[in-house]
Amino acid sequence: MRFRFRNHLLRWSVHIEIFLAFLLLIGILISAGGLVTNLYGLTRNLGNTEYFQKFLGAMMALIIALELIKMIVRNTVESTIEVLLIAIARKLIVSEQDTLGFLIGIMAIAGLFFIRKYLFVAEFANHSRMVVSAGMSVAEAEKLIKKPLPRQAQTLGGVVAQIAREEKRKLQEGEVYDCNGVKIRINRMEDGIIHILEFVDNHE
């Protein structure tokens, strides 16, 4: 019951997020039309670097907005890092920074790359409470959790479904399945299809 109530709330929040992302996309299309008209202004301001900087800044803002839509749709930490990387890059490229500000921006980008490359791996290695898509391939999941998984299917969802058939268990949200010593819980299902899985601690 707890999982079903939680997943109902999650579904509604996802629908609202998609609606907001759609509104943002409409705003991007309208603003992009304005950029097209600004191209004519570039031809009338040849050699005017200040006008070009404004044009570049507006274009980079639209790119960040597009990445923000991807972040909303994907709903992953890595997509958030990508948005931050582009936002900082825009700040460095468009804004006039002194040497210290430019150096801080470079260090921030380097820190984000470090987080994405190393800290994510440490988190996946512990794999406690890690939520993943049921469509993730078994090979990719093995790289993340650093443990072998059954190869009855190509995807994690397929593996869980196969284990449920072998154990004659009904697929339902909240059920935990043992996959070569790795416990995987069905986090969310829709129309009888597994969508989201969750690696849980072996002590649960």
C-alpha positions as CSV (number, residue, x, y, z in Angstrom):
1,M,0.0,0.0,0.0
2,R,2.8,2.4,0.9
3,F,4.5,1.8,-2.5
4,R,1.3,2.2,-4.4
5,F,0.4,5.5,-2.7
6,R,3.9,6.8,-3.2
7,N,4.0,5.8,-6.8
8,H,0.6,7.5,-7.4
9,L,2.1,10.7,-6.1
10,L,5.3,10.2,-8.2
11,R,3.2,9.6,-11.4
12,W,1.3,12.9,-10.8
13,S,4.5,14.8,-10.1
14,V,6.0,13.4,-13.3
15,H,3.0,14.4,-15.3
16,I,3.2,17.9,-13.9
17,E,7.0,18.1,-14.6
18,I,6.4,17.0,-18.2
19,F,3.7,19.7,-18.6
20,L,6.0,22.3,-17.3
21,A,8.8,21.1,-19.6
22,F,6.3,21.4,-22.5
23,L,5.6,25.0,-21.5
24,L,9.3,25.6,-21.3
25,L,9.7,24.1,-24.8
26,I,7.1,26.5,-26.2
27,G,8.9,29.4,-24.6
28,I,12.2,28.2,-26.2
29,L,10.5,28.0,-29.6
30,I,9.2,31.6,-29.3
31,S,12.5,32.9,-28.1
32,A,14.3,31.0,-30.9
33,G,12.1,32.9,-33.4
34,G,13.4,36.1,-31.8
35,L,17.0,34.9,-32.4
36,V,16.2,34.4,-36.1
37,T,15.2,38.0,-36.4
38,N,18.3,39.0,-34.5
39,L,20.4,37.5,-37.2
40,Y,19.3,40.4,-39.4
41,G,20.6,42.7,-36.7
42,L,24.0,41.0,-36.9
43,T,24.3,41.9,-40.6
44,R,23.6,45.6,-39.6
45,N,26.1,45.6,-36.8
46,L,29.1,44.0,-38.4
47,G,32.1,44.3,-36.2
48,N,30.0,45.2,-33.1
49,T,31.2,42.6,-30.6
50,E,28.9,43.8,-27.9
51,Y,25.8,43.1,-30.0
52,F,27.3,39.6,-30.9
53,Q,27.9,38.9,-27.1
54,K,24.2,39.6,-26.4
55,F,23.2,37.3,-29.3
56,L,25.5,34.6,-28.0
57,G,24.3,35.0,-24.4
58,A,20.6,34.6,-25.6
59,M,21.5,31.5,-27.6
60,M,23.4,29.9,-24.7
61,A,20.4,30.6,-22.4
62,L,18.2,28.7,-24.8
63,I,20.7,25.8,-24.9
64,I,20.6,25.7,-21.1
65,A,16.8,25.7,-21.2
66,L,16.9,22.7,-23.6
67,E,19.3,20.9,-21.2
68,L,16.9,21.7,-18.4
69,I,14.1,20.0,-20.3
70,K,16.3,16.9,-20.7
71,M,17.1,17.0,-16.9
72,I,13.3,17.1,-16.1
73,V,12.5,14.2,-18.5
74,R,15.5,12.0,-17.6
75,N,15.3,12.8,-13.9
76,T,18.9,11.7,-13.2
77,V,21.7,13.2,-11.2
78,E,24.0,13.1,-14.2
79,S,21.6,15.2,-16.3
80,T,21.7,17.8,-13.5
81,I,25.5,17.8,-13.7
82,E,25.3,18.4,-17.4
83,V,23.0,21.4,-16.9
84,L,25.4,22.9,-14.3
85,L,28.4,22.3,-16.7
86,I,26.7,24.2,-19.5
87,A,25.5,27.0,-17.2
88,I,29.0,27.6,-15.8
89,A,30.5,27.4,-19.4
90,R,27.9,30.0,-20.5
91,K,29.0,32.3,-17.6
92,L,32.6,32.0,-18.6
93,I,32.1,32.5,-22.3
94,V,29.5,35.2,-22.3
95,S,30.2,37.2,-19.1
96,E,33.2,39.3,-18.7
97,Q,35.2,37.7,-15.9
98,D,38.3,38.8,-14.2
99,T,41.2,36.4,-13.8
100,L,40.0,35.2,-10.4
101,G,36.4,34.7,-11.5
102,F,37.6,32.8,-14.6
103,L,39.8,30.6,-12.5
104,I,37.0,29.8,-10.1
105,G,34.7,28.9,-13.0
106,I,37.4,26.5,-14.4
107,M,37.8,24.9,-10.9
108,A,34.0,24.5,-10.7
109,I,33.9,22.7,-14.1
110,A,36.8,20.5,-13.0
111,G,35.0,19.7,-9.8
112,L,31.8,18.7,-11.6
113,F,33.8,16.4,-13.9
114,F,35.4,14.8,-10.9
115,I,32.1,14.3,-9.2
116,R,30.6,12.7,-12.4
117,K,33.6,10.4,-12.9
118,Y,34.4,9.3,-9.4
119,L,31.8,10.0,-6.8
120,F,29.0,8.4,-8.9
121,V,31.0,5.2,-9.2
122,A,31.5,5.1,-5.4
123,E,27.8,5.5,-4.9
124,F,26.9,2.8,-7.4
125,A,29.5,0.5,-5.9
126,N,27.6,0.6,-2.6
127,H,24.3,0.4,-4.7
128,S,22.2,0.8,-1.6
129,R,18.9,2.4,-2.4
130,M,19.9,3.0,-6.1
131,V,17.0,3.6,-8.4
132,V,17.4,2.6,-12.0
133,S,15.3,2.0,-15.1
134,A,14.1,-1.5,-15.8
135,G,15.3,-1.0,-19.3
136,M,18.9,-0.8,-18.2
137,S,21.1,-3.6,-19.7
138,V,22.4,-6.2,-17.4
139,A,26.0,-5.5,-18.6
140,E,25.6,-1.8,-17.7
141,A,24.2,-2.6,-14.3
142,E,27.1,-5.0,-13.5
143,K,29.5,-2.2,-14.2
144,L,27.7,0.1,-11.9
145,I,27.3,-2.2,-8.9
146,K,30.5,-4.1,-9.5
147,K,28.8,-7.5,-9.1
148,P,27.7,-10.2,-11.5
149,L,24.0,-10.6,-12.3
150,P,22.0,-13.4,-13.9
151,R,22.0,-13.4,-17.7
152,Q,18.5,-14.8,-18.3
153,A,17.6,-11.6,-20.2
154,Q,19.2,-8.5,-21.7
155,T,17.6,-6.0,-19.3
156,L,17.2,-5.8,-15.5
157,G,13.4,-5.8,-15.9
158,G,13.6,-9.0,-18.0
159,V,15.8,-10.6,-15.3
160,V,13.4,-9.8,-12.5
161,A,10.5,-11.0,-14.6
162,Q,12.3,-14.3,-15.3
163,I,13.1,-14.8,-11.7
164,A,9.5,-14.1,-10.7
165,R,8.4,-16.8,-13.2
166,E,10.9,-19.3,-11.9
167,E,9.8,-18.7,-8.3
168,K,6.1,-18.6,-9.4
169,R,5.6,-15.1,-7.9
170,K,3.4,-12.4,-9.1
171,L,5.1,-9.2,-10.2
172,Q,4.0,-6.3,-8.1
173,E,5.4,-3.1,-6.6
174,G,7.4,-3.5,-3.4
175,E,8.4,-7.1,-4.1
176,V,12.1,-7.9,-3.6
177,Y,13.9,-10.4,-5.8
178,D,17.3,-12.0,-5.2
179,C,19.6,-11.9,-8.2
180,N,22.8,-13.7,-7.5
181,G,22.9,-12.2,-4.0
182,V,21.9,-8.7,-5.2
183,K,18.4,-7.7,-3.9
184,I,16.3,-5.8,-6.4
185,R,12.9,-4.3,-5.6
186,I,10.2,-3.3,-8.0
187,N,9.8,0.4,-7.4
188,R,7.2,1.2,-10.0
189,M,5.0,-0.7,-12.5
190,E,2.5,0.5,-15.1
191,D,0.0,-1.7,-16.9
192,G,1.8,-4.8,-15.6
193,I,5.1,-3.7,-17.0
194,I,8.1,-3.0,-14.8
195,H,9.4,0.6,-15.2
196,I,11.6,1.4,-12.2
197,L,13.7,-0.9,-10.1
198,E,15.6,-0.3,-6.9
199,F,18.8,-1.9,-5.6
200,V,18.2,-2.4,-1.9
201,D,20.5,-3.2,1.0
202,N,21.0,-6.9,1.7
203,H,19.9,-6.4,5.3
204,E,16.4,-5.3,4.3
